[in-house]
Amino acid sequence: METYKVVLGLKGSSQPIEYDAVGLYIKEAYTCVTFLKDGRQLIHKYPTADVFRIEEEYKYIPRRSVRVNDAR
């Protein structure tokens, strides 16, 4: 399973929390980070109201532009 870097800034914390995440999503009032630990998939949930910054790192995949006349 491919992972990507996620950094969460939380209110009341001087240091951000870093993950090698598998997924990041919001469910009801929680920001959820899915990650792997010891071969198991785990989820940490944080109240969304306490999260003031989220940084996600993705691979950049350049897109090839296609003109309307070229697409056949």
PDB file of N, CA, C and O in Angstrom:
ATOM      1  N   MET A   1       0.850  -1.166   0.000  1.00  0.00           N
ATOM      2  CA  MET A   1       0.000   0.000   0.000  1.00  0.00           C
ATOM      3  C   MET A   1       0.900   1.235   0.000  1.00  0.00           C
ATOM      4  O   MET A   1       1.838   1.320   0.792  1.00  0.00           O
ATOM      5  N   GLU A   2       0.623   2.167  -0.865  1.00  0.00           N
ATOM      6  CA  GLU A   2       1.447   3.371  -0.982  1.00  0.00           C
ATOM      7  C   GLU A   2       1.049   4.392   0.081  1.00  0.00           C
ATOM      8  O   GLU A   2      -0.137   4.584   0.351  1.00  0.00           O
ATOM      9  N   THR A   3       2.038   5.045   0.682  1.00  0.00           N
ATOM     10  CA  THR A   3       1.779   6.050   1.702  1.00  0.00           C
ATOM     11  C   THR A   3       2.230   7.427   1.221  1.00  0.00           C
ATOM     12  O   THR A   3       2.991   7.546   0.261  1.00  0.00           O
ATOM     13  N   TYR A   4       1.752   8.450   1.896  1.00  0.00           N
ATOM     14  CA  TYR A   4       2.179   9.821   1.620  1.00  0.00           C
ATOM     15  C   TYR A   4       2.245  10.568   2.947  1.00  0.00           C
ATOM     16  O   TYR A   4       1.619  10.166   3.928  1.00  0.00           O
ATOM     17  N   LYS A   5       2.998  11.643   2.968  1.00  0.00           N
ATOM     18  CA  LYS A   5       3.219  12.397   4.193  1.00  0.00           C
ATOM     19  C   LYS A   5       2.037  13.307   4.506  1.00  0.00           C
ATOM     20  O   LYS A   5       1.557  14.039   3.640  1.00  0.00           O
ATOM     21  N   VAL A   6       1.569  13.251   5.764  1.00  0.00           N
ATOM     22  CA  VAL A   6       0.513  14.125   6.259  1.00  0.00           C
ATOM     23  C   VAL A   6       1.020  14.771   7.547  1.00  0.00           C
ATOM     24  O   VAL A   6       1.551  14.087   8.422  1.00  0.00           O
ATOM     25  N   VAL A   7       0.854  16.085   7.660  1.00  0.00           N
ATOM     26  CA  VAL A   7       1.240  16.821   8.861  1.00  0.00           C
ATOM     27  C   VAL A   7       0.001  17.540   9.379  1.00  0.00           C
ATOM     28  O   VAL A   7      -0.633  18.305   8.653  1.00  0.00           O
ATOM     29  N   LEU A   8      -0.340  17.286  10.647  1.00  0.00           N
ATOM     30  CA  LEU A   8      -1.495  17.923  11.275  1.00  0.00           C
ATOM     31  C   LEU A   8      -1.023  18.939  12.306  1.00  0.00           C
ATOM     32  O   LEU A   8      -0.195  18.616  13.157  1.00  0.00           O
ATOM     33  N   GLY A   9      -1.535  20.152  12.240  1.00  0.00           N
ATOM     34  CA  GLY A   9      -1.315  21.162  13.271  1.00  0.00           C
ATOM     35  C   GLY A   9      -2.548  21.216  14.146  1.00  0.00           C
ATOM     36  O   GLY A   9      -3.654  21.444  13.656  1.00  0.00           O
ATOM     37  N   LEU A  10      -2.361  21.006  15.446  1.00  0.00           N
ATOM     38  CA  LEU A  10      -3.495  20.980  16.372  1.00  0.00           C
ATOM     39  C   LEU A  10      -3.431  22.164  17.327  1.00  0.00           C
ATOM     40  O   LEU A  10      -2.350  22.590  17.734  1.00  0.00           O
ATOM     41  N   LYS A  11      -4.601  22.688  17.681  1.00  0.00           N
ATOM     42  CA  LYS A  11      -4.670  23.750  18.682  1.00  0.00           C
ATOM     43  C   LYS A  11      -4.101  23.206  19.990  1.00  0.00           C
ATOM     44  O   LYS A  11      -4.338  22.050  20.339  1.00  0.00           O
ATOM     45  N   GLY A  12      -3.355  24.032  20.707  1.00  0.00           N
ATOM     46  CA  GLY A  12      -2.824  23.632  22.002  1.00  0.00           C
ATOM     47  C   GLY A  12      -1.588  22.761  21.928  1.00  0.00           C
ATOM     48  O   GLY A  12      -1.112  22.282  22.958  1.00  0.00           O
ATOM     49  N   SER A  13      -1.052  22.540  20.722  1.00  0.00           N
ATOM     50  CA  SER A  13       0.150  21.723  20.562  1.00  0.00           C
ATOM     51  C   SER A  13       1.212  22.558  19.855  1.00  0.00           C
ATOM     52  O   SER A  13       0.940  23.186  18.832  1.00  0.00           O
ATOM     53  N   SER A  14       2.426  22.560  20.410  1.00  0.00           N
ATOM     54  CA  SER A  14       3.482  23.372  19.805  1.00  0.00           C
ATOM     55  C   SER A  14       4.143  22.680  18.621  1.00  0.00           C
ATOM     56  O   SER A  14       4.730  23.344  17.767  1.00  0.00           O
ATOM     57  N   GLN A  15       4.057  21.362  18.560  1.00  0.00           N
ATOM     58  CA  GLN A  15       4.667  20.593  17.477  1.00  0.00           C
ATOM     59  C   GLN A  15       3.585  19.909  16.644  1.00  0.00           C
ATOM     60  O   GLN A  15       2.626  19.370  17.197  1.00  0.00           O
ATOM     61  N   PRO A  16       3.731  19.925  15.325  1.00  0.00           N
ATOM     62  CA  PRO A  16       2.763  19.206  14.474  1.00  0.00           C
ATOM     63  C   PRO A  16       2.948  17.693  14.603  1.00  0.00           C
ATOM     64  O   PRO A  16       4.000  17.220  15.031  1.00  0.00           O
ATOM     65  N   ILE A  17       1.925  16.953  14.232  1.00  0.00           N
ATOM     66  CA  ILE A  17       1.969  15.492  14.237  1.00  0.00           C
ATOM     67  C   ILE A  17       2.149  15.034  12.804  1.00  0.00           C
ATOM     68  O   ILE A  17       1.401  15.450  11.919  1.00  0.00           O
ATOM     69  N   GLU A  18       3.145  14.173  12.564  1.00  0.00           N
ATOM     70  CA  GLU A  18       3.448  13.702  11.217  1.00  0.00           C
ATOM     71  C   GLU A  18       3.092  12.231  11.066  1.00  0.00           C
ATOM     72  O   GLU A  18       3.291  11.430  11.980  1.00  0.00           O
ATOM     73  N   TYR A  19       2.565  11.892   9.901  1.00  0.00           N
ATOM     74  CA  TYR A  19       2.193  10.517   9.579  1.00  0.00           C
ATOM     75  C   TYR A  19       2.707  10.148   8.194  1.00  0.00           C
ATOM     76  O   TYR A  19       2.814  11.000   7.312  1.00  0.00           O
ATOM     77  N   ASP A  20       3.022   8.876   8.013  1.00  0.00           N
ATOM     78  CA  ASP A  20       3.130   8.269   6.684  1.00  0.00           C
ATOM     79  C   ASP A  20       1.771   7.630   6.468  1.00  0.00           C
ATOM     80  O   ASP A  20       1.551   6.472   6.823  1.00  0.00           O
ATOM     81  N   ALA A  21       0.867   8.393   5.884  1.00  0.00           N
ATOM     82  CA  ALA A  21      -0.545   8.016   5.839  1.00  0.00           C
ATOM     83  C   ALA A  21      -0.904   7.205   4.609  1.00  0.00           C
ATOM     84  O   ALA A  21      -0.259   7.287   3.564  1.00  0.00           O
ATOM     85  N   VAL A  22      -1.954   6.422   4.773  1.00  0.00           N
ATOM     86  CA  VAL A  22      -2.573   5.694   3.674  1.00  0.00           C
ATOM     87  C   VAL A  22      -3.793   6.482   3.199  1.00  0.00           C
ATOM     88  O   VAL A  22      -4.149   6.434   2.021  1.00  0.00           O
ATOM     89  N   GLY A  23      -4.430   7.208   4.121  1.00  0.00           N
ATOM     90  CA  GLY A  23      -5.606   7.993   3.768  1.00  0.00           C
ATOM     91  C   GLY A  23      -5.884   9.074   4.784  1.00  0.00           C
ATOM     92  O   GLY A  23      -5.452   8.988   5.934  1.00  0.00           O
ATOM     93  N   LEU A  24      -6.606  10.091   4.356  1.00  0.00           N
ATOM     94  CA  LEU A  24      -7.013  11.200   5.212  1.00  0.00           C
ATOM     95  C   LEU A  24      -8.422  11.588   4.801  1.00  0.00           C
ATOM     96  O   LEU A  24      -8.685  11.814   3.620  1.00  0.00           O
ATOM     97  N   TYR A  25      -9.333  11.666   5.769  1.00  0.00           N
ATOM     98  CA  TYR A  25     -10.716  12.021   5.440  1.00  0.00           C
ATOM     99  C   TYR A  25     -11.391  12.642   6.656  1.00  0.00           C
ATOM    100  O   TYR A  25     -10.874  12.567   7.770  1.00  0.00           O
ATOM    101  N   ILE A  26     -12.536  13.249   6.434  1.00  0.00           N
ATOM    102  CA  ILE A  26     -13.338  13.825   7.511  1.00  0.00           C
ATOM    103  C   ILE A  26     -14.617  13.012   7.617  1.00  0.00           C
ATOM    104  O   ILE A  26     -15.312  12.790   6.625  1.00  0.00           O
ATOM    105  N   LYS A  27     -14.920  12.570   8.839  1.00  0.00           N
ATOM    106  CA  LYS A  27     -16.129  11.790   9.102  1.00  0.00           C
ATOM    107  C   LYS A  27     -16.833  12.428  10.286  1.00  0.00           C
ATOM    108  O   LYS A  27     -16.317  12.454  11.403  1.00  0.00           O
ATOM    109  N   GLU A  28     -18.021  12.938  10.015  1.00  0.00           N
ATOM    110  CA  GLU A  28     -18.802  13.676  11.003  1.00  0.00           C
ATOM    111  C   GLU A  28     -17.948  14.810  11.562  1.00  0.00           C
ATOM    112  O   GLU A  28     -17.553  15.685  10.792  1.00  0.00           O
ATOM    113  N   ALA A  29     -17.645  14.844  12.839  1.00  0.00           N
ATOM    114  CA  ALA A  29     -16.899  15.956  13.435  1.00  0.00           C
ATOM    115  C   ALA A  29     -15.423  15.622  13.632  1.00  0.00           C
ATOM    116  O   ALA A  29     -14.739  16.294  14.404  1.00  0.00           O
ATOM    117  N   TYR A  30     -14.921  14.589  12.943  1.00  0.00           N
ATOM    118  CA  TYR A  30     -13.548  14.143  13.153  1.00  0.00           C
ATOM    119  C   TYR A  30     -12.730  14.153  11.865  1.00  0.00           C
ATOM    120  O   TYR A  30     -13.227  13.805  10.794  1.00  0.00           O
ATOM    121  N   THR A  31     -11.476  14.554  11.990  1.00  0.00           N
ATOM    122  CA  THR A  31     -10.499  14.410  10.924  1.00  0.00           C
ATOM    123  C   THR A  31      -9.777  13.100  11.204  1.00  0.00           C
ATOM    124  O   THR A  31      -9.211  12.921  12.282  1.00  0.00           O
ATOM    125  N   CYS A  32      -9.792  12.188  10.243  1.00  0.00           N
ATOM    126  CA  CYS A  32      -9.269  10.830  10.444  1.00  0.00           C
ATOM    127  C   CYS A  32      -8.051  10.594   9.557  1.00  0.00           C
ATOM    128  O   CYS A  32      -8.055  10.918   8.369  1.00  0.00           O
ATOM    129  N   VAL A  33      -7.005  10.018  10.161  1.00  0.00           N
ATOM    130  CA  VAL A  33      -5.784   9.681   9.440  1.00  0.00           C
ATOM    131  C   VAL A  33      -5.619   8.165   9.509  1.00  0.00           C
ATOM    132  O   VAL A  33      -5.553   7.592  10.596  1.00  0.00           O
ATOM    133  N   THR A  34      -5.551   7.521   8.348  1.00  0.00           N
ATOM    134  CA  THR A  34      -5.333   6.083   8.268  1.00  0.00           C
ATOM    135  C   THR A  34      -3.865   5.839   7.963  1.00  0.00           C
ATOM    136  O   THR A  34      -3.300   6.451   7.056  1.00  0.00           O
ATOM    137  N   PHE A  35      -3.245   4.932   8.731  1.00  0.00           N
ATOM    138  CA  PHE A  35      -1.822   4.642   8.547  1.00  0.00           C
ATOM    139  C   PHE A  35      -1.543   3.187   8.891  1.00  0.00           C
ATOM    140  O   PHE A  35      -2.390   2.503   9.464  1.00  0.00           O
ATOM    141  N   LEU A  36      -0.356   2.721   8.539  1.00  0.00           N
ATOM    142  CA  LEU A  36       0.051   1.340   8.808  1.00  0.00           C
ATOM    143  C   LEU A  36       1.030   1.305   9.968  1.00  0.00           C
ATOM    144  O   LEU A  36       1.935   2.135  10.048  1.00  0.00           O
ATOM    145  N   LYS A  37       0.849   0.341  10.870  1.00  0.00           N
ATOM    146  CA  LYS A  37       1.771   0.145  11.988  1.00  0.00           C
ATOM    147  C   LYS A  37       1.849  -1.343  12.292  1.00  0.00           C
ATOM    148  O   LYS A  37       0.836  -1.979  12.585  1.00  0.00           O
ATOM    149  N   ASP A  38       3.057  -1.894  12.222  1.00  0.00           N
ATOM    150  CA  ASP A  38       3.279  -3.323  12.483  1.00  0.00           C
ATOM    151  C   ASP A  38       2.385  -4.210  11.623  1.00  0.00           C
ATOM    152  O   ASP A  38       1.870  -5.225  12.091  1.00  0.00           O
ATOM    153  N   GLY A  39       2.205  -3.820  10.360  1.00  0.00           N
ATOM    154  CA  GLY A  39       1.404  -4.621   9.435  1.00  0.00           C
ATOM    155  C   GLY A  39      -0.094  -4.474   9.607  1.00  0.00           C
ATOM    156  O   GLY A  39      -0.860  -5.159   8.929  1.00  0.00           O
ATOM    157  N   ARG A  40      -0.526  -3.598  10.495  1.00  0.00           N
ATOM    158  CA  ARG A  40      -1.961  -3.376  10.714  1.00  0.00           C
ATOM    159  C   ARG A  40      -2.338  -1.979  10.247  1.00  0.00           C
ATOM    160  O   ARG A  40      -1.527  -1.055  10.304  1.00  0.00           O
ATOM    161  N   GLN A  41      -3.562  -1.834   9.789  1.00  0.00           N
ATOM    162  CA  GLN A  41      -4.064  -0.524   9.380  1.00  0.00           C
ATOM    163  C   GLN A  41      -4.799   0.090  10.564  1.00  0.00           C
ATOM    164  O   GLN A  41      -5.747  -0.501  11.081  1.00  0.00           O
ATOM    165  N   LEU A  42      -4.365   1.274  10.998  1.00  0.00           N
ATOM    166  CA  LEU A  42      -4.953   1.959  12.142  1.00  0.00           C
ATOM    167  C   LEU A  42      -5.498   3.321  11.724  1.00  0.00           C
ATOM    168  O   LEU A  42      -5.123   3.865  10.685  1.00  0.00           O
ATOM    169  N   ILE A  43      -6.394   3.862  12.557  1.00  0.00           N
ATOM    170  CA  ILE A  43      -6.965   5.179  12.305  1.00  0.00           C
ATOM    171  C   ILE A  43      -6.836   6.005  13.577  1.00  0.00           C
ATOM    172  O   ILE A  43      -7.235   5.560  14.653  1.00  0.00           O
ATOM    173  N   HIS A  44      -6.279   7.206  13.456  1.00  0.00           N
ATOM    174  CA  HIS A  44      -6.300   8.178  14.542  1.00  0.00           C
ATOM    175  C   HIS A  44      -7.337   9.223  14.172  1.00  0.00           C
ATOM    176  O   HIS A  44      -7.365   9.715  13.044  1.00  0.00           O
ATOM    177  N   LYS A  45      -8.198   9.561  15.143  1.00  0.00           N
ATOM    178  CA  LYS A  45      -9.265  10.531  14.910  1.00  0.00           C
ATOM    179  C   LYS A  45      -9.043  11.750  15.795  1.00  0.00           C
ATOM    180  O   LYS A  45      -8.772  11.622  16.989  1.00  0.00           O
ATOM    181  N   TYR A  46      -9.161  12.937  15.195  1.00  0.00           N
ATOM    182  CA  TYR A  46      -9.007  14.196  15.915  1.00  0.00           C
ATOM    183  C   TYR A  46     -10.253  15.038  15.684  1.00  0.00           C
ATOM    184  O   TYR A  46     -10.766  15.076  14.565  1.00  0.00           O
ATOM    185  N   PRO A  47     -10.755  15.716  16.721  1.00  0.00           N
ATOM    186  CA  PRO A  47     -11.880  16.629  16.488  1.00  0.00           C
ATOM    187  C   PRO A  47     -11.481  17.689  15.448  1.00  0.00           C
ATOM    188  O   PRO A  47     -10.462  18.362  15.604  1.00  0.00           O
ATOM    189  N   THR A  48     -12.271  17.827  14.414  1.00  0.00           N
ATOM    190  CA  THR A  48     -11.956  18.762  13.338  1.00  0.00           C
ATOM    191  C   THR A  48     -11.820  20.189  13.857  1.00  0.00           C
ATOM    192  O   THR A  48     -11.042  20.967  13.304  1.00  0.00           O
ATOM    193  N   ALA A  49     -12.550  20.548  14.893  1.00  0.00           N
ATOM    194  CA  ALA A  49     -12.465  21.895  15.469  1.00  0.00           C
ATOM    195  C   ALA A  49     -11.085  22.165  16.062  1.00  0.00           C
ATOM    196  O   ALA A  49     -10.698  23.325  16.203  1.00  0.00           O
ATOM    197  N   ASP A  50     -10.328  21.113  16.415  1.00  0.00           N
ATOM    198  CA  ASP A  50      -8.989  21.276  17.001  1.00  0.00           C
ATOM    199  C   ASP A  50      -7.881  21.298  15.950  1.00  0.00           C
ATOM    200  O   ASP A  50      -6.725  21.554  16.288  1.00  0.00           O
ATOM    201  N   VAL A  51      -8.208  21.035  14.689  1.00  0.00           N
ATOM    202  CA  VAL A  51      -7.207  21.003  13.621  1.00  0.00           C
ATOM    203  C   VAL A  51      -7.182  22.371  12.946  1.00  0.00           C
ATOM    204  O   VAL A  51      -8.195  22.819  12.410  1.00  0.00           O
ATOM    205  N   PHE A  52      -6.015  23.039  12.972  1.00  0.00           N
ATOM    206  CA  PHE A  52      -5.948  24.343  12.318  1.00  0.00           C
ATOM    207  C   PHE A  52      -5.126  24.314  11.032  1.00  0.00           C
ATOM    208  O   PHE A  52      -5.144  25.278  10.267  1.00  0.00           O
ATOM    209  N   ARG A  53      -4.398  23.207  10.783  1.00  0.00           N
ATOM    210  CA  ARG A  53      -3.632  23.117   9.542  1.00  0.00           C
ATOM    211  C   ARG A  53      -3.435  21.650   9.167  1.00  0.00           C
ATOM    212  O   ARG A  53      -3.183  20.804  10.025  1.00  0.00           O
ATOM    213  N   ILE A  54      -3.553  21.368   7.880  1.00  0.00           N
ATOM    214  CA  ILE A  54      -3.277  20.039   7.339  1.00  0.00           C
ATOM    215  C   ILE A  54      -2.370  20.212   6.133  1.00  0.00           C
ATOM    216  O   ILE A  54      -2.684  20.974   5.219  1.00  0.00           O
ATOM    217  N   GLU A  55      -1.256  19.510   6.128  1.00  0.00           N
ATOM    218  CA  GLU A  55      -0.363  19.491   4.966  1.00  0.00           C
ATOM    219  C   GLU A  55      -0.349  18.070   4.426  1.00  0.00           C
ATOM    220  O   GLU A  55      -0.168  17.110   5.175  1.00  0.00           O
ATOM    221  N   GLU A  56      -0.542  17.947   3.117  1.00  0.00           N
ATOM    222  CA  GLU A  56      -0.491  16.639   2.456  1.00  0.00           C
ATOM    223  C   GLU A  56       0.530  16.700   1.334  1.00  0.00           C
ATOM    224  O   GLU A  56       0.598  17.687   0.600  1.00  0.00           O
ATOM    225  N   GLU A  57       1.314  15.659   1.203  1.00  0.00           N
ATOM    226  CA  GLU A  57       2.312  15.597   0.147  1.00  0.00           C
ATOM    227  C   GLU A  57       1.903  14.516  -0.854  1.00  0.00           C
ATOM    228  O   GLU A  57       1.705  13.358  -0.488  1.00  0.00           O
ATOM    229  N   TYR A  58       1.782  14.905  -2.101  1.00  0.00           N
ATOM    230  CA  TYR A  58       1.407  13.981  -3.164  1.00  0.00           C
ATOM    231  C   TYR A  58       2.480  13.980  -4.240  1.00  0.00           C
ATOM    232  O   TYR A  58       3.236  14.940  -4.390  1.00  0.00           O
ATOM    233  N   LYS A  59       2.530  12.904  -4.970  1.00  0.00           N
ATOM    234  CA  LYS A  59       3.402  12.876  -6.143  1.00  0.00           C
ATOM    235  C   LYS A  59       2.778  13.763  -7.211  1.00  0.00           C
ATOM    236  O   LYS A  59       1.569  13.718  -7.436  1.00  0.00           O
ATOM    237  N   TYR A  60       3.597  14.559  -7.861  1.00  0.00           N
ATOM    238  CA  TYR A  60       3.111  15.398  -8.943  1.00  0.00           C
ATOM    239  C   TYR A  60       3.141  14.598 -10.233  1.00  0.00           C
ATOM    240  O   TYR A  60       4.189  14.088 -10.626  1.00  0.00           O
ATOM    241  N   ILE A  61       2.007  14.488 -10.885  1.00  0.00           N
ATOM    242  CA  ILE A  61       1.909  13.789 -12.162  1.00  0.00           C
ATOM    243  C   ILE A  61       1.474  14.810 -13.204  1.00  0.00           C
ATOM    244  O   ILE A  61       0.314  15.222 -13.217  1.00  0.00           O
ATOM    245  N   PRO A  62       2.385  15.221 -14.072  1.00  0.00           N
ATOM    246  CA  PRO A  62       2.010  16.226 -15.071  1.00  0.00           C
ATOM    247  C   PRO A  62       0.958  15.678 -16.034  1.00  0.00           C
ATOM    248  O   PRO A  62       0.989  14.508 -16.414  1.00  0.00           O
ATOM    249  N   ARG A  63       0.056  16.526 -16.408  1.00  0.00           N
ATOM    250  CA  ARG A  63      -0.996  16.128 -17.347  1.00  0.00           C
ATOM    251  C   ARG A  63      -0.637  16.583 -18.746  1.00  0.00           C
ATOM    252  O   ARG A  63      -0.096  17.670 -18.946  1.00  0.00           O
ATOM    253  N   ARG A  64      -0.943  15.744 -19.697  1.00  0.00           N
ATOM    254  CA  ARG A  64      -0.718  16.083 -21.092  1.00  0.00           C
ATOM    255  C   ARG A  64      -1.963  16.768 -21.610  1.00  0.00           C
ATOM    256  O   ARG A  64      -3.065  16.231 -21.499  1.00  0.00           O
ATOM    257  N   SER A  65      -1.794  17.936 -22.169  1.00  0.00           N
ATOM    258  CA  SER A  65      -2.954  18.652 -22.692  1.00  0.00           C
ATOM    259  C   SER A  65      -3.393  18.023 -24.017  1.00  0.00           C
ATOM    260  O   SER A  65      -2.571  17.611 -24.835  1.00  0.00           O
ATOM    261  N   VAL A  66      -4.680  17.966 -24.194  1.00  0.00           N
ATOM    262  CA  VAL A  66      -5.256  17.394 -25.411  1.00  0.00           C
ATOM    263  C   VAL A  66      -6.190  18.430 -26.018  1.00  0.00           C
ATOM    264  O   VAL A  66      -7.065  18.969 -25.342  1.00  0.00           O
ATOM    265  N   ARG A  67      -5.992  18.696 -27.292  1.00  0.00           N
ATOM    266  CA  ARG A  67      -6.888  19.610 -27.982  1.00  0.00           C
ATOM    267  C   ARG A  67      -8.133  18.859 -28.415  1.00  0.00           C
ATOM    268  O   ARG A  67      -8.101  17.649 -28.634  1.00  0.00           O
ATOM    269  N   VAL A  68      -9.216  19.584 -28.534  1.00  0.00           N
ATOM    270  CA  VAL A  68     -10.513  18.972 -28.885  1.00  0.00           C
ATOM    271  C   VAL A  68     -10.404  18.220 -30.213  1.00  0.00           C
ATOM    272  O   VAL A  68     -10.956  17.128 -30.342  1.00  0.00           O
ATOM    273  N   ASN A  69      -9.712  18.775 -31.187  1.00  0.00           N
ATOM    274  CA  ASN A  69      -9.595  18.134 -32.509  1.00  0.00           C
ATOM    275  C   ASN A  69      -8.720  16.892 -32.471  1.00  0.00           C
ATOM    276  O   ASN A  69      -8.847  16.028 -33.340  1.00  0.00           O
ATOM    277  N   ASP A  70      -7.829  16.780 -31.479  1.00  0.00           N
ATOM    278  CA  ASP A  70      -6.925  15.624 -31.393  1.00  0.00           C
ATOM    279  C   ASP A  70      -7.586  14.423 -30.730  1.00  0.00           C
ATOM    280  O   ASP A  70      -7.154  13.292 -30.953  1.00  0.00           O
ATOM    281  N   ALA A  71      -8.605  14.634 -29.933  1.00  0.00           N
ATOM    282  CA  ALA A  71      -9.232  13.531 -29.209  1.00  0.00           C
ATOM    283  C   ALA A  71     -10.194  12.805 -30.136  1.00  0.00           C
ATOM    284  O   ALA A  71     -11.253  13.330 -30.478  1.00  0.00           O
ATOM    285  N   ARG A  72      -9.827  11.610 -30.535  1.00  0.00           N
ATOM    286  CA  ARG A  72     -10.688  10.850 -31.460  1.00  0.00           C
ATOM    287  C   ARG A  72     -10.869   9.457 -30.999  1.00  0.00           C
ATOM    288  O   ARG A  72     -11.561   8.676 -31.652  1.00  0.00           O
TER     289      ARG A  72
END
